[in-house]
Amino acid sequence: MSSRLVNRKGDPQYRRHFLTDNSTFHVERCMGVMQSGTQMVKLKAGSKGLVRLFYLDDHRSCIRWRPSRKSEKAKITIDSLYKVTEGGQSDIFHRHADSSLDPTCCFTVYHGNHMESLDLVTTNAEEARTWITGLRYLMAGISDEDSLAKRQRTHDQWLKQTFEEADKNGDGFLNIEEIYQLLHKLNVNLPRRKVKQMFQEADTDDQQGTLTYEEFSVFYKMMSLRRDLFLLMMAYSDRKDHLTTEELANLLRNEQKMANVTPEYVAEIIDKFERSDENKQRGVIGIEGFTSFMRSPTCDIFNPLHHEVNQDMDQPLCNYFIASSHNTYLTGDQLLSHSKTDMYAWVLQSGCRCVEVDCWDGPDGEPMVQHGYTLTSKIPFKSVIATINKYAFINNQYPVILSIENHCSIQQQKKIAQYLREIFGDKLDVRDALSRDSKTLPSPQSLQGKILIKGRPAVNGP
C-alpha cells in the first residue's frame, strides 16, 4: 500500500512551533551547556549504568563520550537521530522500573537504522530539559533544510572530522604519509604516484610538503571526481571545463530524455547547484555543480508523485502488496540478539503495515514474545501490544495487520485475547466481514485506523 510517510521531526510546522516556544538566546544557552559537557548515567540492560561525560562537539554534528573500552562506539551523529523522548519510556528504562529514578531526569535518544536507544539519566531535571531542548532543536534544524544543503552540510562536517582524525600530531596539517594512511583507512586504492601528484597540485601555500584543511578539501575533490560525469560534461561542452545554458539543455534532452527544457529551467539548475559565483554570473555550470545536480533528487528516477497516495485504495485488501516485517521484535540476528518493543515503534512509523508477534507461554501466566528455541531475549506480549497501539497510525492511517504465531497454552491464549480487546479497544476490527460467507475482503480505505489479527497455530509448538 502506498502512503506518504512523514517523520515528525521533518514537519515544517514542528520547526515553527519549536522556535516559537524557545527563544534564540535559550537555544544557544542549551548549545553552550551541551558543548561544555554534562555528566550523565548511561543505562544498560542488566547493569546499574555507567557514569560518562557526554558533550556536543564543536561542529554541533555529534554527541560524544569517553567509552569504557576501545571497541565501544563513542559517538552518535545528529543526522542519525530519529527522536528524543522524555521520561523512562524505553525498553531499557522499563527493565530498571524497580529503581528510584526520577522521570524528569530521564530521557532516551533513538538513533541509527535499527532505532538503537541511548538511555540517559541526569542529576537534575534542568540538565535533562537542556539536552532534550537542544537535541530537538538540532534535529528540527537539519530536517528543515533543503536536501541538497543538508547533504552538503553533512559532507563538510564529515570532511572536517576526517581531516582532524588523520592529523595524528595535531599540528593542523597533513603530510603525505598521513594522507597515505587516511586513504588506506578509506579503502581508496590509488597508485602512490597519482596520490603524490594530486597532493603536490593541492599544496599551494608557503608550507610546502603539508596540506592545510582548505588544501585538503581541494585534494579530496580531485580524488573523488566522478570520471564518468566529467567525460559526459566534456562531451557536451566541446572539451571545456563548464557547460553553458544551451549545452546543459542539450544534455538534458539527449541523455536524460527530458522534454520541454526551457532556458528558465536550466538557469534555475545553475543558480541552485553551481557553487562558484563567477560561473553563476556567466550562466555556466562547472564540474562540481554538475556533479551535485546529477546526484541530487532532481535527477532521481523515482516518480515524485508516488510520495503521496496515488492508487485506488478501495479495492479488496488482497489486491495489494503489503509492507511486512518478519521477526519484528528482533534488533539483530535470529539466534542471539535482543528483543525490544522499540522495534515495533520503528517499523510502524517507517511504513510497515504487517508485523509479526511470536507468542510463547511466559512466567506468572503472562504470554511472552520471543524467537523460540534460540537465545534471543523475551519481552511481555502486553508491552508489545501497548507499543503497537501507540505507534500504529502516527504516519499512516491504513490498517495494521498483526501476524500472530501462537505457541501458547489455552490459558495464556485467553490472556492474549484479553489484552487485544483491552488495549486496542475500538481499533480492533472484529466484524464478520472476513467470514467464510464473504465474497470479497474489505478495502484499505474502509479499514483506516483499524487493526486486524492474522493468526495461525505454531508448526512445531503446542
FIVEX-596486 format. One record per atom (N, C-alpha, C, O): y, x, z; residue in one letter. Coordinates in steps of 0.001 Angstrom, whole numbers, plus 500000, padded with zeros to 6 digits. Atoms other than C-alpha are relative to their C-alpha. Example, Ala and Ser with C-alpha at 12.3 -4.5 7.8 and 13.67 -1.06 7.14 Angstrom:
# FIVEX-596486
498810500890500000a495500512300507800a501200500900500000a501181501936500665a498810499180499940s498940513670507140s501090499230500730s502198499739500899s
***
This chain:
# FIVEX-596486
498819500839500000m500000500000500000m501235500878500000m501256501916500661m498818499169500128s503421501319499160s501121499455500858s501362498248500884s498848500416499210s506376501240501507s500851501216500281s500367502348500257s499111498895499667r509393503321502390r499793500364501466r499860499496502337r500228499534498639l508708505428505493l501214500817500418l501444501899499878l498779499334499581v511913506418507268v499874500440501436v499738499610502335v500019499486498645n511812508693510290n501309499628500673n502368499666500046n498812500428499288r514240507538512939r501095501050499963r502277500721499860r498984498954499969k515952510915513019k500683500145498641k501740500772498562k499383499919501306g516683510581509279g500907498833499691g501439498756498583g499191501196500197d518594507317509694d501467500353500178d501859500760501272d498585499680499851p522326507847508965p500671499215501120p501576499732501776p499418500789498923q523149505028511393q499723500656501345q500560500614502246q500346499284498764y521349507005514107y500958501164500213y501421501399501329y499079498862499922r523522510032513327r501382499516500450r501979500112501346r498670500493499640r526748507981513523r500027499513501441r500967499799502183r500073500520498639h525675506245516714h499940501144501003h500560501088502065h500155498859499092f524713509554518279f501342500688500215f501697501025501345f498737499295499880l528057511155517540l501055499144500687l502002499678501265l499073500872499301t529892508117518872t499820500132501505t500796500108502255t500300499970498580d528175508417522237d500260501367500634d500352501459501858d499872498651499459n528682512188522617n501126500724499285n501063500926498072n498877499301500601s531948513997522032s499572501380499539s498555501915499981s500294498655500491t532032517295520172t499987500998501153t499150501900501193t499942499091498849f533007519036523409f498698499939500798f498153500973501185f501214500158499204h529995517602525249h498810500639499290h498000501318499921h501117499435500758v527583518590522480v500067501526500014v499049502190500207v499861498546499986e528983522125522305e499668500572501378e499121501670501475e500373499549498658r528603522417526084r498482500069500128r497938501012500702r501470500003499994c524929521456525665c499459501212499244c498518501866499694c500456498856500787m524541524107522959m500151501294500805m499261502144500799m499768498804499208g526061526736525250g498983500180501107g498483501282501332g500998499940498925v523739525880528129v498633500368499439v497925501198500008v501307499733500591m520693525886525844m499887501448499518m498829502064499646m500048498620500480q521619529257524328q499981501002501155q499444502101501012q500060499134498818s522122530752527811s498598500029500584s498192501028501178s501377500060499526g518594529621528702g499845499168501254g500730499141502109g500308500840498836t517011527275531224t498561500272500418t497653500284499588t501361499800499497q514017527961533426q499337498639500185q499839497789500920q500716501274499958m511505525126532980m498511500250500158m498015501343499883m501450499942499889v507863524402533698v499392499446498720v499700498324498319v500713500415501207k505692524205530577k498624499491500426k497756500273500815k501265500588499566l502861521783531359l498900500262498987l499135500282497779l501176499841500845k499376522404530017k498867499176500590k498826498931501796k501150500771499519a496182520387530236a499144500872500907a498812502005500560a500907499297499102g494065521428533204g500636501121500791g499919501942501362g499345498980499190s496699523634534861s501252499418500627s501700498332500259s498802500470499306k499710523318537135k501272500248499212k502345499793499608k498830499720500810g502047524551534445g500467501438500142g500125502118501110g499508498633500043l503790527819533572l501522499983500021l502145499235499268l498549499899499937v507361528715534506v500467500987498924v500035502139498892v499516499175501095r509196530056531463r501506499791499827r502036498737500179r498594500136500357l512792530722530389l500079499568498535l499711500329497640l499857500535501350f513491528540527333f501459500120499572f502369499886500367f498623499895500481y516542529134525157y500074499685498504y499086499804497778y499716500248501412l518078528173521814l500545501287499414l501451501888499990l499566498713500557d518523531185519532d501428499920499458d502002498836499351d498596499924500411d521919532346518237d500308499179498766d501428498697498601d499784500749501238h521443530612514882h499753498497500171h499900497720499227h500311501403499714r520505527313516565r498886499480499089r498893498321498673r501092500365500905s517359527296514455s498645499941500697s497698499378500149s501295499926499312c514598527895517065c500165499810501502c501174500204502087c500169499948498552i513576527143520632i499052501170500264i497996501272499640i500824498821499726r512183530370522092r499701500115501491r500418499562502325r500329499669498615w510483531546525292w499093501224499999w498529501593498968w500859498817499893r508585534572526557r498579499551500333r498365498917501366r501373500471499780p504814533967526252p499287500809501068p499708501913501413p500799499286499004s502210534927528838s499022500959499324s498509501872499971s500862499068500733r500112536626526161r500518500099498570r501150499170498066r499424499725501311k500935538123522772k499549499012498936k500289498738497991k500534500899501030s498736535695520824s500622498608500069s500460497809499147s499428501343499823e500636532671522152e501242499851499136e502075500755499084e498815500300500790k503191531090519824k501166499781500941k501073498966501859k498891500051499053a506576531539521500a501292499516499375a502374499873499841a498798500594500569k508979529660519267k499642498730499245k498524498569498754k500138501233500776i509457526261517655i501279499839499198i502364499833499779i498802500153500815t511842525816514733t500550498583500125t499793497620500249t499358501313499916i514346522971514908i499571499125498826i499421497913498976i500399500775501183d513319521933511380d498620499389500156d498288498439499447d501353500533499839s509760521319512624s499944498879501035s498888498276501230s500008501014498950l510819518893515378l499823498604499398l500424498264498379l500246501372500440y509562515338514992y500804499013500847y501461498123500307y499211500850499113k511105513653518038k500004500611501397k499202501490501715k499907499591498602v512131514180521660v499969498739500850v500790497842500658v500119501184499150t511043511660524295t500324500344501445t500058501453501907t499613499803498599e512330511240527845e498878499540500926e498061498693500564e500988500410499008g510197510947530968g498613500521499671g498423501197498660g501375499529500185g506474511628531298g499172499048499169g498313498350499707g500681500967500860q505208509662528274q498820500584499240q497970499833498763q501022499395500852s502933512169526536s498631500007500679s498498499693501861s501370499922499503d499194512617526933d499884501042501114d499159500828502086d500034498952498981i499749515830528934i500596499492501310i500040499745502379i499382500541498784f502074514077531391f499081498986500676f499025498915501904f500923500977499427h499503511294531827h498901500688500809h498416500141501799h501025499254499268r496992513924532942r500530500540501331r499760500860502237r499373499532498755h499468515026535615h500616498834500768h501542499028501556h499410501200499412a500168511459536747a499951500002501524a500789499378502176a500151499991498537d498999512161540295d501007500921500693d501177500848501910d499045499081499392s501632514870540824s501325499295500250s501565498205499731s498723500621499617s505083514165542246s501124500431499063s502170500892499521s498984499618500974l507017514833539029l501062498913499906l500745497725499847l498888500932500166d510451513228538755d500160499688498508d500455500604497739d499905500326501436p510526511346535383p501330500396499375p501379500697498182p498693499633500555t514252512118534988t500092501487499683t501019501923499000t500025498558500262c513359515825534905c498970500367498923c498773501547498633c501087499762500955c510593515434532286c500407499602498592c501061498577498402c499830500398501400f510794515432528501f498967500726499137f498422501759499524f501015499462500910t508494516125525553t500612500224498629t501323499364498109t499550499655501342v509279517846522259v498784499967499082v497877500785499233v501092500082500969y506938516794519417y500398500791498749y501527500684498270y499654499117501116h506753519251516536h498767500297499150h497632500077499573h501076499540500875g504690520512513606g499316498888499232g499550497706499483g500703500960500854n502456518831511046n499021499122500760n498732498002500339n500962500761499208h499995517702513732h500632499425501264h499928499045502199h499248500564498891m502708516500516127m499512500553501339m499136499799502237m500317499366498730e501915519004518851e501116499691501002e502253499429500609e498994500307498989s503712518418522136s500304501207500864s499405501937501282s499533499018499020l505772520805524241l500542499182501163l501585498539501046l499694500868498864d505913519146527658d500695500819501079d500109501755501624d499167499178499142l508693520439529907l500518499235501209l500778498033501144l499460500568498764v509892519828533453v501132500904500477v500931502103500671v498848499241499521t513366520919534598t500121499862501514t499410499072502135t499809500069498542t514590521492538157t500893498842500409t500884498421501566t499169501166499683n517100518645537916n500222499159498753n499987499614497634n499857500961501095a517919515612535778a501074500425499003a500956500147497810a498918499587500900e521133517130534367e499513501008498964e499926500953497806e500539499026500952e519235520029532786e499169499308498926e499271499633497743e500812500741500981a516767517637531153a500893499249499039a500642499259497833a499092500766500858r519619515460529842r500711500920499013r500914500551497857r499334499041500886t521377518541528423t499102500376498832t499554500377497686t500924499599501068w518290519637526453w499665498830499078w499596499004497862w500311501176500830i517439516119525260i501166499702499061i500968499463497870i498808500266500812t521018515571524057t500164501058498913t500401500734497750t499809498923500971g521244518984522392g498979499991498884g499330500168497718g501047500003501023l517905518767520600l500144498810499058l499967498949497847l499814501173500868r518553515248519335r501183500186499069r501152499751497918r498847499730500858y521927516349518043y499612500931498851y499962500682497697y500422499064501046l520386519296516172l499092499322498984l499216499565497783l500894500723500911m517669517044514716m500792499060499098m500538498998497895m499210500943500784a520200514436513595a500832500722498964a500969500251497834a499167499254500931g522425517051512004g499223500527498823g499704500475497691g500812499456501090i519629518636509981i499533498900499070i499603499056497851i500559501052500836s518121515362508767s501075499248499242s500764498542498283s498917500718500652d521556514023507765d500523500759498789d501302500213498007d499475499188501075e522187516841505313e499341499658498676e498233499124498631e500587500072501333d521638516742501593d498793500921499944d498815502007500523d501254499237499989s518124518004500857s500185501425499482s499537502349499971s499764498657500528l519420520954498828l500666500866501058l500268502011501269l499299499244498964a521806522028501589a499061500327501154a499138501412501730a500948499766498919k519036521656504163k499070501150499652k498819502022500483k500895498917500386r516696523896502199r500722501344500006r500155502361500405r499241498761500038q519452526473501714q500264500507501415q500185501707501677q499759499612498610r520269526448505424r498735500585500626r498776501611501305r501271499513499461t516612526846506346t499665501365499427t499203502250500147t500282498719500654h516228529666503813h500869501110500587h500375502201500875h499095498990499467d519295531512505112d499599500402501415d499636501581501766d500431499704498630q518080531223508708q498742500858499986q498626501817500748q501243499237500093w514635532492507726w500285501426499537w499700502375500059w499706498677500533l516110535401505752l500642500880501069l500318502061501188l499351499248498930k518325536440508677k498981500409501065k498997501541501549k501022499725498994q515412536207511101q499030501081499492q498635501970500246q500901499014500595t513166538188508721t500620501391500031t499945502375500334t499293498720499973f515790540931508462f499992500600501407f499724501789501582f499923499514498622e516155541180512248e498642500472500508e498557501467501229e501331499595499553e512395541339512823e499526501272499305e498762502049499878e500397498790500732a511979544035510157a500782501225500477a500343502359500285a499158498908499497d514760546120511758d499413500512501319d499848500104502396d500778499578498832k512418547936514157k500850500702501062k500644500484502256k499198499261499022n515023550218515776n501294499285500379n502070499794501188n498857500809499616g517699547509515953g501356500576499639g502343500256500302g498720499386500365d520424549550514185d500791499175498988d501893499561498599d499283500852500948g521375546738511798g499807500386498550g500484499853497671g500290499559501376f519969548496508706f498485500029499788f497713500150500739f501410499842500359l516637548570506868l499869501189499062l500560501267498046l500275498891500908n515339551798505366n498823499626499106n498246498548499247n501028500311500995i512785551996502571i498634499795500645i497852498972500170i501295500161499333e509819552361504958e499908498635500677e498856497996500652e499988501332499377e510838549219506862e499848498911498938e499234497873499187e500165500951501110i511082547423503508i498549499936499554i498014498850499326i501414499969500385y507571548555502551y499149499212501014y498286498424500626y500757500684498953q506214547303505905q500236498483499946q499313497692500138q499678501424500079l508017543978505509l499280499337498824l498719498251498973l500655500579501173l506657543380502003l498495499897500209l497864498946499747l501432500080499681h503145544176503227h499729498800500905h498747498083500715h500143501141499083k503603541619506032k500134498671499255k499465497694499593k499767501234500769l504843539025503499l498990499826498864l499077498867498097l501013500035501070n501859539747501184n500619500068498606n500151499418497671n499350499789501303v504186540823498367v499435501285499408v499655502373499940v500670498844500614n502227543131496063n500788500474498782n500476500114497647n499213499404501079l504821545007494015l499776501511500006l499594502099501071l500131498531500040p504477548621492814p501134500654500792p502275500194500744p498983499318499199r506316551013495122r501167500473499142r502316500470499581r498952499547500905r508222552343492134r501007498882499734r502217499108499713r499134501145500263k509560548842491397k500824499648501236k502010499335501131k499292500301498752v510447548243495071v501129501006500214v502240500626500585v498988498970499797k512305551559495253k501165499828499034k502320500046499397k498948500235501004q514211550760492053q500933498869500440q502154499009500366q499182501125499544m515382547366493414m500774500368501258m501912499935501437m499335499538498779f516210548992496765f501260500789499634f502325500556500206f498860499176500402q518492551535495048q501084499173499325q502270499454499497q499017500862500657e520171548832492953e500774499164501021e501963498899500842e499340500821498983a520912546757496076a500843500846500956a501773500332501578a499335499106499045d522101549798498110d501299500512499371d501299501538498690d498746499695500697t525760549901497011t501102500519500915t502161500905500419t498924499566499102d527733550879500153d499921501501500256d499126502211499640d499949498563499711d528539554280501610d498780500485500767d498445501669500713d501186499630499219q525454554222503880q498773500025499077q497943499117499119q501089499919500954q523032555351501185q498667500201500723q498584500927501714q501334499862499422g519331555034501971g499632498890500955g498511498848501463g500275501157499129t519632551856504048t500672498767499420t501625498866498647t499431501267500460l520353548173503400l500586499240501180l499931499078502209l499435500947499043t522738546002505386t499369498634499742t498601498473498794t500556501336500223y521875542307505753y500453499452498651y499662498842497932y499491500503501282e524127541473502770e499272500668498831e498934500007497849e500731499289501057e522427544158500649e498545499546499961e497961499410498886e501379500503499950f519016542969501825f499900498640499317f498906498360498647f499996501312500666s519937539447500635s499963500173498488s499264499439497789s500012499710501445v520644540886497176v498627500506499578v498087500081498557v501338499473500281f517369542835497271f498970498873499955f498124498837499062f500977501089499943y515433539698498248y500120499104498765y499109498646498232y499808500820501206k516975537732495349k499383500676498782k498778500017497936k500634499265501116m515881540456492932m498482499838500054m497820499589499046m501453500022499817m512385540425494394m499415498624499719m498317498520499171m500551501357500089s511972536626494395s500397499257498734s500168498053498623s499592500636501247l513374535959490923l498798499399499276l497785500068499071l501075500669500742r511224533419489072r500048500446498536r500940500052497786r500009499450501353r510300535234485866r499922498894498942r500574498984497902r500142501061500994d509278532019484080d501315499256499782d501657498913498650d498720500696500151l512617530326484807l501045500898499349l501880500427498577l499062499064500618f514553533465483851f499783500065498486f500738500049497710f500294499951501445l512783533653480489l500388498692499312l500845498697498169l499605501291500561l513379529923479952l501509499947499793l501985499488498754l498544499982500132m517093530359480607m500438500911498857m501328500556498084m499644499058501066m517266533380478289m499730499404498622m500481499648497677m500355500599501287a515559531396475511a501058499014499526a501282498883498323a499005501016500375y518266528698475591y501431500515500078y502354499818499655y498633499490499836s521272530928476362s500339501114499022s501362501786499160s499791498905500960d520964533324473446d500064501330500735d500902502184500446d500177498778499223r519924536031475938r501228500363500844r501483501540501102r498918499766499036k522984535625478169k499460499752501414k498351499244501579k500442500192498616d522793535546481984d500459498670500570d500510498491501787d499572501323499551h524013531957482119h499786498983498882h499586499344497723h500096501096500965l523751528568480408l501324499252499960l501894498927501001l498815500845500139t526747526703479020t499588498538500149t498401498216500192t500284501433499872t527040522939479375t499128499513498848t498170498771499065t500760500433501176e525729522425475844e498586500571500017e497631499872499677e501325499372499967e522848524904476292e499116499354501066e497925499141500838e500773500670498962l521764523278479551l499583498608499551l498472498168499846l500334501334500513a521894519856477878a498835500078499021a497938499236499056a501103499831500951n519632521117475070n498685500265500727n497643499730500347n501204499711499220l517161522492477618l499450498721500647l498241498487500636l500442501237499348l517051519163479471l499359499053498997l498369498390499308l500566500910501013r516403517242476263r498648500518499487r497701499746499338r501199499454500644n513772519598474841n498869500285500985n497712499970500705n501032499593499041e511931520880477932e499692498905501023e498529498675501354e500196501022498982q512449518098480466q499816498604499411q499500497657500131q500179501276500714k512285515302477842k500912498906500571k500510497748500681k499049500954499452m515370513632479320m500818499377498875m501193500053497917m499179500711500977a517280511006477346a501382499748500596a501572499791501811a498628500334499581n520982510160477484n500609501071500903n501203500766501937n499415498884499245v522018513593478738v501455500147499567v501738500673498490v498574499980500325t525809513298478813t500644501280500519t500110501911501431t499278498823499474p528318516148479291p500393499822501467p500417500784502235p499621500271498613e529399514456482523e498829500280500961e499019500835502043e501178499785499162y525839514555483902y499727501491500151y499415501949501250y500245498556499943v525433518253483027v501053500677500872v500743501604501620v498930499435499174a528801519031484629a499724499761501483a500017500621502314a500361500296498607e527609517347487837e498923500960500497e498973501417501639e501063499060499623i524488519555487845i500593501371500326i500256501980501341i499386498688499784i526579522709487513i500826500008501276i500780500967502046i499152500068498807d529003521585490202d499155499966501280d499562500522502300d500830500150498808k526173520763492631k499151501229500292k498985501605501453k501004498955499773f523777523673492100f500513501430499803f499946502363500371f499489498649500221e525850526641490897e500730500504501250e501550499789501826e499423499456498766r526852528923493794r501262500813499752r502070501007500660r498842499167500320s529438531036492014s501189499120499595s501099498336498650s498799500771500355d532942529528491984d500513500388498618d501021499542497882d499558499546501325e533766531635488928e499203499312498899e499777498868497905e500826500683500996n530811530169487000n500348498517499914n500375497942498825n499622501423500002k531803526646488063k501273499778499190k501356498832498407k498751500137500738q535315527156486702q499790500178498504q500471499555497689q500307499777501430r533842528419483424r499084498922499434r498894498837498221r500903501053500459g531450525458483289g498651500514499555g498065499991498608g501301499435500335v528288527588483204v499168500085501277v499699500001502385v500904499876498856i525231527965485454i499173501267499846i498585501507498792i500755498749500010g523602531304486360g498565499789500450g498129498660500671g501424500086499714i520013532112487229i499732499405501386i498772498653501557i500233500552498658e520344531292490945e500228498494500013e499415497747500557e499726501435500060g521935527908490310g498960499259499177g498545498154499527g501012500624500855f519462527167487527f498666499904500736f497968498896500624f501241500034499223t516526528085489797t500059498917501064t499096498175501255t499844501046498979s517883525863492583s499862498614499390s499234497731499973s500084501302500669f518244522989490139f498565499673499616f498101498561499867f501349500254500472m514747523357488677m499023499764501154m498005499096500974m500891500170498853r513184523498492170r500436498865500923r499827498657501972r499449501058499147s515208520575493574s499304498664499731s498604498525498728s500567501340500226p514130516906493973p500490499351498710p499841498448498183p499482500550501254t516296516168490911t498992500161498880t498921499325497979t500988499732501053c513519517667488787c498586499604500403c497629499958499715c501324500461499591d510637516091490689d499393499071498958d500093498286498319d500688500911500907i508018514357488581i499768498646500670i499496497651499997i500207501247499256f507688511725491329f501102499000499668f502282499349499633f499046501057500326n509348508428490431n500745499582501262n500122499053502183n499261500332498772p512161507900492999p499956498525500346p500150498162501506p500091501439499715l511773504122492645l498820499688500910l498806498658501583l501199500239499202h508408504453494374h500181500367501478h499251500231502272h499704499839498584h510081505444497628h500156498635500672h500026498514501890h499874501369499499e510641501696498004e498754499205499595e498015499615498700e501099500883500399v508071498885497862v500273499520498581v501318498925498320v499751500297501417n507671498357494114n498840499250499351n498811499083498132n501155500708500537q504395496445493746q499970498576500538q500666498243501498q500222501368499531d503335492831494126d499124500065501242d497959500455501158d500730499906498740m502270492615497767m499396498659500416m499036498478501579m500568501323499708d500983489013497536d498576499849499487d498031498745499490d501381500037500454q497570489919496130q499051500069501211q499481500455502299q500959499858498890p494387489765498283p499926501449500484p500110502382499703p499990498685499375l494056492705500669l499069500985499303l499361502180499249l500981499108500636c491032494097498804c500486500562498669c499820501419498088c499482499513501279n493181494682495698n500799501298500143n501288501827499145n499129498854499762y494992497639497283y499227501215500514y498219501086501208y500416498784499311f494308501255498125f500749500033501326f501948499756501364f499391500024498673i494982501595501856i499921501396500603i498843501984500686i499959498673499366a496079504839503508a499222499960501310a499591499232502232a500911500070498860s493313505509506041s499833501363500664s500020502406500037s500174498775499223s492620508063508754s498597500040500585s498100499033501089s501336499806499448h489239509464509824h500112500823501277h500837501818501311h499915499307498714n488721510572513447n501460500205500415n501881501311500755n498553499948499801t492378509742514021t500395500721501280t501415501409501308t499654499509498670y492344510812517673y499917501510500132y500447502061501097y500216498555499876l491400514460516995l501216500796499534l501851500457498536l498898499123500370t494031517203516906t499549501152499118t500379501844498528t500502498872500789g491760519697515141g498612499730499465g498359498679498876g501341500131500562d488121520254514249d499193498921500730d499615498412501768d500812501102499495q485333517733514922q498995500426501074q498182499613501514q500973499521499016l483401519896517403l500614500353501349l500036500056502394l499461499451498759l485741521440519971l501426499566500316l501932499886501392l498566500242499827s489266520045519555s500289498904501024s499383498220501498s499562501002499041h491271517798521864h500178498647499318h500497498569498132h499658501361500430s491579514029521521s501312499624500681s501467499835501884s498701500342499436k495135512755522008k500481498671499440k500343498407498246k499417501267500461t496763509323521850t501184500265499087t501500499436498234t498842499672500825d499773511070520274d499669499982498512d500537499697497687d500364499965501421m497828511390517018m500129498628499352m500481498526498177m499838501352500547y497836507607516583y501467499712499711y501805499125498683y498565500196500206a501606507542517007a500457500728498742a501242500197497956a499566499195501135w501999510296514431w499548499406498667w500361499245497757w500500500479501299v499765508898511674v500565498623499658v500828498344498489v499460501334500273l501058505330512048l501437500088499499l501830499347498597l498620499860500446q504653506457511681q500100500762498685q501144500744498033q500026499276501267s503645508615508705s499497499136498851s499440499603497713s500390500905501076g502385505593506751g498560499559499995g498190498710499184g501403500400499956c498705505296507666c499880498553500469c500553498151501418c500168501415499649r497564501651507825r498596499670500476r498321498520500819r501346500233499475c493918502070508856c499611501205500842c499509502320500330c500334498897499089v492977504156511900v498615499775500589v498155498641500723v501354500087499473e489582504950513365e500006500133501517e500710500975502074e500142499959498544v488650504280517002v498508500020500319v497833498998500194v501417499856499646d485226505596518084d499830499721501494d500336500475502325d500078500468498608c484278503782521313c498634500317500621c497584500059500034c501200499643499261w481768505025523879w500138499528501446w501247499367501955w499960500367498585d480809503968527392d500634501132500806d500311502307500630d499342499028499144g483024505672529953g499731499723501464g499085498728501792g500215500188498555p483019506062533748p500790498808500534p501799498410499952p499324501116499321d484018503193536068d500178498782499097d501124498011499261d499957501170500867g483331500639533353g501096500022498964g501355498998498331g498890499895500941e486202501917531176e499538500674498712e499122501832498743e500386499390501284p485418502498527468p500918501163499642p502114501146499930p499259498790500381m486490505876526096m499956500180498486m499078499645497809m499959499649501421v487447507166522643v499726501492499884v500401502307500512v500371498598500201q485805510412521519q499110500133498773q498658499139498204q500937499734501086h483736512054518809h498655500306500645h498492501360501260h501256499908499277g480185511559520048g499177501223499676g499251501771498577g500940498884500126y477628514321520581y500702501317499654y500107502186499018y499253498756500223t480336517030520429t500691500387501308t500524499718502327t499281499532498819l482521518968522881l501479499607499967l502284500159500717l498612500465500031t485747517161521952t500307499219501275t499408498653501897t499605500683498763s487719515671524845s500050498479499799s499996497988498671s500020501463500014k487854511952525749k501367499463500406k502103500103501156k498788500697499573i490761509519526069i499654498526500217i498799497991499512i500316501403499712p490745505979527532p500321499088498818p501366499229498183p499779500971501074f490393503172524988f501290499223500238f502039498951499300f498803500778499674k493131501266526795k501268500755499602k502211500151499092k498823499190500363s495607504150526262s500181500057498491s501305500030497990s499931499980501466v494742504305522567v500618498708499476v501503498735498621v499509501293500465i495377500587522100i501472499827500350i502235499272499559i498592500098499604a498663500782524020a500886500813499062a501980500378498704a499236499156500919t499844503616521766t500100499349498620t501172499345498015t499984500683501294i498866501740518599i500960498821500038i501722498603499096i499113501157499854n500677498657519858n501471500419499937n502305499700499388n498616499530499932k503839500712520429k500503500523498656k501673500335498325k499536499296501191y503945502589517118y499561499380498668y499922499896497610y500604500535501232a502142500352514580a501019499627498946a500795499862497758a499089500590500986f505190498811512955f501411500571500069f502365499895499686f498665499401499922i508083501190513573i500575500256498612i501730499918498353i499521499659501342n508353502377509949n499391499142498901n499768499287497739n500753500712501033n506079499937508144n499484498693500589n498777498701501597n500378501308499466q505536496197508642q498667499485499469q498189498443499917q501260500482500547y502337495912506615y498873500163501021y498963501006501914y501005500082498927p499145495191508582p499325501334500304p499189502197499437p500754498829499556v497300497836510576v498561499567500260v498314498562500926v501420500296499841i493503497872510465i499391500994500977i499508502205500787i500717499130499076l491527499234513409l498535500051499570l497829499043499600l501399499806500371s488232500644512218s499257500458501257s499265501638501607s500643499722498715i486206500419515429i498521500320499796i497755499497499295i501411499616500027e482935502327515596e499473499812501421e499863500538502336e500383500474498668n481151500704518523n498682500621500469n497621500372499897n501182499415499370h478744502723520676h499815499461501421h499005499993502180h499921500444498610c479368500706523846c498940498961500368c498395498260499516c500866501048499458s477181498553526038s500726498661499940s501939498612499735s499403501328500056i477749494794526102i501119499857501032i502162499271500739i499000500109498940q479661495065529376q501316500662499600q502387500094499813q498769499315500380q482131497606528019q500567499472498683q501759499625498418q499477500678501182q482370495775524688q500903498839500419q501926498581499785q499162501085499494k483730492836526679k501339500539500495k502365499872500358k498768499368499551k486297495203528195k500886500336498799k502107500188498855k499255499706501226i487297496284524685i500691498739499494i501879498759499169i499429501269500475a487808492658523641a501146499543500904a502152499019500427a498954500386499040q489840492014526790q501288500780499741q502370500194499699q498821499171500242y492196494942526114y500666499659498665y501892499644498563y499440500347501300l492609493980522460l500874498755500098l501967498716499532l499243501246499871r493766490482523396r501225500177500910r502313499691500601r498909499854499045e495891491500526374e501142500853499446e502311500501499600e498966499053500434i497733494409524748i500642499589498684i501863499667498548i499434500377501300f498146493186521161f500627498607500014f501595498356499295f499445501352499924g498793489550522049g500016499312498648g498996499252497960g499870500734501265d500115487603519047d499868500889498770d499678500382497665d500158499108501154k499923490696516833k498559500003499493k498309500251498314k501411499980500384l496123490441516842l499687498795499135l499874497655499560l500290501092500925d495042488392513832d498561499530500223d497605500226499884d501329500548499720v492144486177514912v499774498692499252v498946497875499654v500187501214500805r492464483461512276r498616499995499352r497918501008499327r501305500146500655d489415482193510473d500091500316498513d499232499931497720d499772499746501424a490820483489507201a498975500951499400a498826501008498179a500957499029500509l488139486149506924l498559499527500182l497631500336500170l501345500536499819s485171483845507454s499234500017498688s499796500262497621s500844499954501204r482259483640505041r500388498938498981r500113499101497792r499639501077500921d483633480430503535d501246500323499193d501537499637498214d498757499672500688s486856482101502427s499706500599498629s498806501424498471s500165499501501363k487176482764498710k500789501290499784k500357502165499032k499153498815500166t489967485360498984t500502500477501358t500580499713502321t499414499419498784l491386487675501602l501510499721500034l502121499507498987l498538500151499917p494950487247502893p500689501193499330p500059502224499094p499234498932500651s497677489369501271s500695500862501049s500895500419502180s499219499176499078p499526492289502876p501311499335500411p501764499475501547p498734500667499700q502701490233502645q499832498964501109q500665498869502011q500219501051499004s501234487372504678s499530500554501347s499554499845502353s500521499403498769l499814489792507274l500986500984500629l500596501770501492l499027499062499438q503023491687508056q500080499839501517q500138498726502041q499909500020498551g503196492650511713g498700499650500699g498687499457501914g501285500384499421k499517491830512246k499051501200500093k499136502151499315k501029498982499817i496641493968513494i498641499371499762i498300498355500368i501326500502500359l493180493449512009l498935500901500614l499138502107500761l501120499243499440i489870494519513537i498867500066498984i498361499045498519i501146499787500889k487205496033511299k498945500709500837k499046501916501059k500989499412499101g484167496615513494g498640500150499350g498261499384498464g501390499828500443r480699497938512860r499223500644501136r499777501455501877r500817499353498955p477858498889515188p499740501440499647p499756501806498472p500278498589500225a477081502558515604a498668500175499307a497726499421499549a501230499733500710v474441504022513316v498971500642500927v497790500298500897v500933499261499142n472952506354515936n500187499701501491n499559500337502338n499693500243498597g474307504849519146g499406498682500450g498736497997499678g500545501227499466p473422501938521426p500740498783499452p500409497650499801p
***
